[in-house]
Amino acid sequence: MPDQHPTTSYDSVQAQMYSSGEEEWEDIDSSKKAEANSPRGVLRRRKTIPTRVFKLKSRKRRARSPVITREEAIIGMVKGARFTARYILQVVGQAIGMLRRPLAFLLFLWIFAFIAFRVSLIIRATLRPLCYFPGISGTSFCAPQMTMEHADFPSMIDKQTTTFESLLDTMAGGPAPALDMIKAQVATQDLVTAVRESSLFNSDDLADRLVRFAYDARSVGARLSLFGSRIGGAVDQLINFIEHARDSIQAARGSQSLWVPWSSQPNGEIVVTRFREMMDFVSERLRQLIRQAEEDIVSIDALDQQLREIHDIARREDGALTEEKEAVLADLWTFLGGNRHRLRSFDRRASLLKELGTYRKAALVQITSALYTLRTLSSDMEVIRERATTQLSESPIPIEVHIKSIQMGLNRLTDSRVRARDRENEIITRHINSRIED
């Protein structure tokens, strides 16, 4: 009994001592683990795992300070730009310094060329009378100057515009003669049928000639229509060419340079080139139109010859027919009884046959007038070309005058072409309506 009290106090002291440290220990009952032969209980201890309570800390984001501020970035960019500019200026300055002598030499050559050119003109003009002396006239100094070609757009545009306006007015009937010839050809085919069924002595020969006449009349009508279309096409191409020349000259005026001191008009070459191109184009188109007009006149004359032969055969058949060859087809139609049935339709055909000579004469006048106009323009173009290659004056025509004349001619041609198209459409519409009535 007396031994238990010290033991108990010892255990309590040990427990307190171990519990005060960082680690906690607990006592184990010595009676359960003691050996059987142990004279006293042995105090054992074991380490306990304490229960830890974790407290969640509030997650507050801490504001991170930027690596570089906005002011520092701006200051760095300014310093970089200053350094780059200083570097470039240094490089350019050194390059200009190295080019000082070459640039001075080039400027010297430019000034020298300018002075030499002006002085040579003065000396040549001053010493020109010496060329009349024998022995000096054969030198290179007295050699004739090269003839400079000058552009004369005002004269050329005026001639072209006036001529093509006259052509469009001459062909104002447009397809009218061609359409009338085709209508007369249809009536002639009906006459062929009546001739073959008649009791005329030379009915077969007369019918064959009428067939050939109808075919040629249709061919002449088609050629007249083609001629009018080609005139309209030539006007359209000329309008496009004039627009191209105007744009080229305006662009050349905008890029005028004064770097060549011996050039009195740097853009004169461009103006002359466009002038020459337009002259060549117009001359070629005129040759084509003149050739076709001559062929059309030959076709119309051949048609007139066939009509004269038909008239002679018909006069031999019946002396009662009219003496006028222009009305022989209409008289044949009436004589053969074509107007006894369907009077309105046959009377219309008789009228067409009677007016066939009028159609032929109108077509002949139209083509002849167009041919005369084309030949006149061709002669005028040659005169302008010769005058352009002759040095008439020292001062060429200013570019502004060329551009103004080109624009005026372009407006006139465009208006004339629009009016001609309106007349053609009106005539075609009237022809279609007449065919519907038939």
VENWORA-V598311 format. One record per helix or strand of 3 or more residues. SS is the DSSP state (h for helix, s for strand). FROM is the first residue (numbers start at 1). LEN is the number of residues. Records with the same first field share a line. If there is no record, write none. Layout:
SS=FROM-LEN, FROM-LEN
This chain:
h=2-18, 30-4, 70-29, 100-27, 128-5, 140-3, 153-21, 176-21, 203-52, 268-50, 325-11, 343-12, 356-33, 399-39
s=25-4, 44-4
